[in-house]
């Protein structure tokens, strides 16, 4: 009983926070800031963090060590194992980002310059940040001349681009990964330190592309989770992303009594996912035990000789086992309890059927909008 009470309070408080995002965001970030959405997303998934005073400070630079850490977290590889150590003369084994930098080199984000300096405290430049993002991907090969031709169309300062960055910059432009702040249009500014807003936007772009076309080492590490369960047809799989289409149907297990004779519109119900929801390839979409919450949206009382009972519920919230809470909209029309053929005929002719859904009863819910899920870790994109 106590667990159910705690879970109910958590779901209600989570729904309140989702409807009041300002309570969980930074004091110096307005919704009209050009990088608001990337920063908000990366904060929610733990890639970037704010300062103790509640600010994000979007305009200050990021160190090379900090950016390496953010990039590895964005790619979900902070727990990856590296068997062969890479030595930088200015990064000792007790440095806070030592293991992270090892991983960044292992996954080919950063070149392995034997016994060279990493310069962990230097500000990461725009060229360095964009290059690392591009290195996380499998991309088409282009020549230096092709890169120049591409960059010349958009950036007046492309000729100042460092030679080592030229091809990466051309690839980034093809992939729309060159982030330009408002007011700086037409400028590549390759050697300028990247600020925290630009870094968030670059990492956000990298995450989206890496889900579809990761480099070879990342592809090996970013394995999709598999499981047995209820198969949803017509799920679209793109790289490591699965998209459940609007209209898809899957079962939920009610935890609340809902009925045509006892429920009222706006009554709250809770439910859970009774078994894993999977693709036809057995990729795990939604884990068994995920919690759901919604409201009664329509009630029609059952009246003998007049009308059959009907209840329509609308789901609004999904909370996964790892405590991610997202808005999930779906509807279900609750059916009357199973009857024999005669009673089904009788109620069809003479009306009066009553709907009563008890705890543990299975109900099929139909999604009102698509659901986009990371198949490697179960993260749901809103």
C-alpha positions in Angstrom: 0.0 0.0 0.0 2.8 2.4 0.9 4.7 1.6 -2.4 1.5 2.4 -4.4 1.1 5.7 -2.4 4.7 6.7 -3.1 4.4 5.8 -6.8 1.2 7.8 -7.1 2.7 10.8 -5.5 5.8 10.5 -7.8 3.6 10.3 -10.9 1.5 13.3 -9.8 4.6 15.4 -9.0 6.3 14.4 -12.2 3.2 15.4 -14.2 3.2 18.8 -12.4 6.9 19.3 -13.3 6.3 18.4 -17.0 3.6 21.0 -17.1 5.8 23.6 -15.4 9.2 23.2 -17.0 10.4 26.6 -15.6 10.6 24.9 -12.2 13.3 22.5 -13.4 15.3 24.7 -15.8 18.0 27.5 -15.6 17.3 31.0 -14.4 19.3 32.6 -17.2 17.7 30.6 -20.0 14.5 32.0 -21.7 12.5 29.9 -24.1 13.3 32.2 -26.9 17.1 31.7 -26.5 18.4 30.2 -29.8 19.9 27.1 -28.0 17.1 26.6 -25.5 15.9 23.3 -26.8 19.3 21.6 -27.2 20.3 22.8 -23.7 17.1 21.6 -22.2 17.3 18.2 -23.9 21.0 17.6 -22.9 20.2 18.7 -19.3 17.4 16.1 -19.1 19.6 13.3 -20.3 22.5 14.3 -18.0 25.0 15.4 -20.7 25.3 19.0 -19.4 24.7 20.5 -16.0 24.2 24.0 -14.6 25.9 25.9 -11.8 25.0 25.8 -8.1 23.3 29.2 -8.4 20.8 27.7 -10.9 22.3 29.3 -14.0 23.6 27.7 -17.2 25.9 30.5 -18.4 25.5 29.8 -22.1 28.1 32.4 -23.2 31.2 31.1 -21.3 33.7 28.8 -23.0 34.2 25.1 -22.4 37.5 23.4 -21.8 38.8 20.5 -24.0 38.4 18.1 -21.1 34.9 19.2 -20.4 33.9 18.8 -24.0 35.4 15.3 -24.2 33.3 14.4 -21.2 30.2 15.8 -22.7 30.7 14.1 -26.0 31.3 10.7 -24.4 28.1 11.1 -22.2 26.1 12.3 -25.3 27.1 9.1 -27.1 26.2 6.9 -24.0 29.8 5.5 -23.7 30.8 6.7 -20.2 30.7 3.1 -19.0 32.6 1.7 -21.9 35.8 -0.3 -21.3 39.1 0.7 -22.8 41.8 -2.0 -22.8 44.8 0.0 -24.2 45.8 3.2 -22.5 46.7 6.3 -24.5 49.3 8.6 -23.0 49.2 12.4 -23.1 52.1 14.0 -21.4 49.8 16.6 -19.7 47.0 14.3 -18.5 48.0 12.2 -15.5 46.1 9.1 -14.3 44.6 11.0 -11.4 43.2 13.8 -13.5 39.3 13.9 -13.2 38.8 13.3 -17.0 41.6 10.8 -17.5 39.3 7.8 -18.3 36.9 10.0 -20.3 39.8 11.2 -22.5 40.9 7.6 -23.0 37.4 6.7 -24.2 37.4 9.7 -26.6 40.6 8.5 -28.2 39.4 4.9 -28.3 36.2 5.8 -30.1 38.2 7.9 -32.7 36.7 11.2 -31.6 40.2 12.5 -30.9 43.3 11.5 -32.8 45.9 9.5 -30.9 49.0 11.7 -31.0 51.6 9.5 -29.2 52.8 11.2 -26.0 51.6 14.6 -27.3 49.8 17.1 -25.2 46.0 17.1 -24.8 45.8 20.6 -23.3 42.8 19.7 -21.1 42.4 23.2 -19.6 42.5 25.0 -23.0 39.1 26.2 -24.3 37.8 23.9 -27.0 37.6 25.8 -30.3 34.6 25.6 -32.7 36.8 23.7 -35.1 37.8 21.1 -32.5 34.2 20.7 -31.2 32.7 20.3 -34.7 35.6 17.9 -35.7 35.0 15.7 -32.7 31.2 15.6 -33.5 32.0 14.6 -37.1 34.5 11.9 -36.0 31.7 10.2 -34.2 30.0 9.4 -37.5 30.3 7.3 -40.6 30.3 9.9 -43.4 30.9 10.1 -47.1 34.4 10.8 -48.2 35.0 14.2 -49.8 38.2 15.9 -51.2 39.7 19.1 -49.8 38.6 20.9 -53.0 35.0 19.7 -52.5 35.1 20.9 -48.9 36.3 24.3 -50.0 33.6 24.5 -52.6 30.9 23.7 -50.0 32.2 26.1 -47.4 32.7 28.9 -49.9 28.9 29.0 -50.5 28.1 29.9 -46.9 31.1 31.3 -45.0 33.1 34.5 -45.9 36.0 33.4 -43.6 36.3 29.8 -44.9 39.9 30.5 -46.2 41.0 31.0 -42.6 39.9 27.5 -41.7 42.8 25.4 -40.4 44.0 22.8 -43.0 43.4 19.9 -40.6 39.8 21.0 -40.2 38.9 21.6 -43.8 37.4 18.2 -44.7 35.6 17.9 -41.3 34.1 21.3 -41.8 32.9 20.3 -45.3 31.3 17.1 -43.9 29.7 19.1 -41.1 28.2 21.6 -43.5 26.7 18.7 -45.6 25.1 17.3 -42.4 24.0 20.7 -41.1 26.2 20.4 -38.1 28.0 23.8 -38.4 26.3 25.8 -35.6 26.2 29.5 -36.2 24.9 31.9 -33.5 22.4 34.6 -34.4 24.3 37.7 -35.5 27.3 35.7 -36.7 25.7 34.5 -40.0 28.2 33.8 -42.8 31.1 33.2 -40.4 32.7 29.9 -39.7 35.0 31.3 -36.9 36.9 28.0 -36.7 39.5 29.2 -34.1 37.1 31.0 -31.8 36.5 29.2 -28.4 33.1 27.5 -28.5 30.7 28.7 -25.7 28.3 26.5 -23.7 25.4 27.2 -25.9 27.2 26.3 -29.1 28.6 23.2 -27.5 25.1 22.0 -26.6 23.8 22.6 -30.1 26.8 20.8 -31.7 26.4 17.8 -29.3 22.6 17.7 -29.9 23.2 17.4 -33.7 25.9 14.8 -33.1 23.6 12.7 -31.0 20.9 12.7 -33.7 23.3 11.7 -36.4 25.1 9.1 -34.4 21.9 7.3 -33.8 21.6 6.8 -37.5 25.2 6.6 -38.7 27.8 6.0 -35.9 31.4 5.4 -36.7 32.6 1.7 -36.7 33.6 1.5 -33.0 30.5 3.3 -31.8 28.3 1.1 -33.9 29.8 -2.0 -32.3 29.2 -0.5 -28.8 25.8 0.9 -29.4 23.9 -2.4 -29.5 20.2 -2.4 -29.4 18.4 -4.0 -26.5 16.4 -7.1 -27.2 13.6 -8.8 -25.3 10.6 -11.1 -25.7 7.2 -9.4 -25.4 4.2 -8.0 -27.1 5.1 -7.2 -30.7 3.9 -3.9 -32.2 3.7 -4.0 -36.0 4.8 -1.2 -38.3 7.5 0.2 -36.0 10.0 2.1 -38.1 13.7 1.4 -37.1 16.3 3.9 -38.2 19.7 3.1 -36.9 19.3 2.8 -33.1 16.0 4.7 -33.1 12.6 3.0 -33.1 9.4 5.0 -33.9 6.1 3.6 -32.9 3.5 5.2 -35.2 0.3 6.9 -34.2 -2.5 4.5 -34.2 -0.4 1.6 -32.8 -2.1 -0.5 -30.2 -0.6 -2.2 -27.1 -1.9 -3.6 -23.8 -1.8 -1.9 -20.5 -2.8 -3.4 -17.1 -5.2 -1.3 -15.0 -4.5 -0.6 -11.4 -7.7 1.4 -10.8 -11.3 0.4 -10.8 -13.1 2.2 -13.7 -16.7 1.7 -14.6 -19.6 3.2 -16.4 -21.8 3.3 -13.3 -19.1 4.6 -10.9 -16.6 6.8 -12.8 -16.9 10.4 -13.7 -15.1 12.5 -16.3 -11.6 13.7 -15.1 -11.3 10.8 -12.6 -7.6 9.7 -12.5 -6.5 6.2 -13.2 -3.1 4.5 -13.0 -1.9 1.4 -15.0 1.3 -0.3 -15.9 2.8 -2.0 -18.9 2.2 -5.8 -18.3 4.9 -7.1 -20.6 7.7 -5.7 -22.7 6.6 -3.9 -25.8 8.9 -4.9 -28.7 9.4 -4.6 -32.4 9.0 -7.6 -34.8 12.9 -7.9 -34.6 12.5 -8.2 -30.8 14.1 -4.8 -30.1 12.9 -3.5 -26.8 10.7 -0.4 -27.0 8.9 0.0 -23.6 9.9 -2.0 -20.6 7.6 -4.2 -18.6 6.5 -2.4 -15.4 6.5 1.1 -16.8 3.9 3.2 -15.1 1.0 5.0 -16.9 -1.4 7.6 -15.8 -4.4 9.3 -17.3 -8.0 10.5 -17.0 -11.5 9.3 -17.7 -12.6 11.4 -20.7 -16.1 10.1 -21.4 -18.7 8.2 -19.4 -22.0 6.9 -20.6 -24.1 5.1 -18.0 -25.7 1.8 -18.9 -29.5 1.9 -18.8 -31.8 -1.0 -19.5 -33.7 -0.6 -22.7 -32.0 2.7 -23.3 -28.3 2.5 -23.8 -25.2 0.4 -23.1 -22.5 1.7 -20.8 -19.3 3.2 -22.3 -16.1 4.5 -20.8 -13.2 6.2 -22.7 -9.9 6.8 -21.0 -7.1 9.0 -22.2 -3.5 8.2 -21.1 -1.3 11.2 -20.5 1.9 10.1 -18.7 4.5 7.3 -19.0 7.1 6.8 -16.3 9.8 4.2 -17.3 11.7 2.0 -14.8 14.7 4.4 -15.0 12.3 7.2 -13.8 12.1 9.0 -17.1 8.7 10.7 -17.3 7.2 11.7 -20.7 3.9 12.7 -22.0 2.3 9.8 -23.8 -1.2 10.3 -25.2 -3.4 7.3 -26.1 -7.0 6.4 -25.8 -9.0 3.2 -25.0 -12.6 2.4 -25.0 -13.3 0.0 -22.1 -15.4 -3.0 -22.9 -18.0 -4.8 -20.9 -16.9 -8.0 -19.2 -16.9 -11.1 -21.3 -20.4 -12.6 -21.9 -21.8 -15.6 -23.6 -23.4 -15.3 -27.1 -27.0 -15.0 -25.7 -26.1 -12.2 -23.3 -24.2 -10.3 -26.1 -27.3 -10.6 -28.3 -29.5 -9.6 -25.4 -27.5 -6.4 -24.5 -27.2 -5.5 -28.2 -31.0 -5.6 -28.6 -32.3 -4.5 -25.2 -29.3 -2.3 -24.1 -28.3 -1.8 -20.5 -24.8 -3.2 -20.6 -22.5 -2.0 -17.9 -18.7 -1.5 -18.1 -16.5 -2.3 -15.1 -12.7 -2.6 -15.4 -11.0 -4.1 -12.3 -7.3 -3.9 -11.2 -5.1 -6.3 -13.2 -7.5 -6.3 -16.1 -5.9 -5.8 -19.5 -7.0 -2.9 -21.8 -5.7 -2.1 -25.3 -4.6 1.5 -25.7 -4.2 3.3 -29.1 -1.5 5.9 -29.4 -2.6 9.3 -30.5 0.9 10.4 -31.7 4.2 8.7 -32.7 6.6 7.6 -30.0 10.4 7.9 -30.7 12.6 5.6 -28.6 16.4 5.1 -28.4 16.7 1.3 -28.8 20.1 1.2 -27.0 19.0 2.6 -23.7 15.2 3.1 -23.8 15.3 6.8 -23.7 12.1 8.3 -25.1 12.3 11.5 -27.2 9.5 14.0 -26.8 
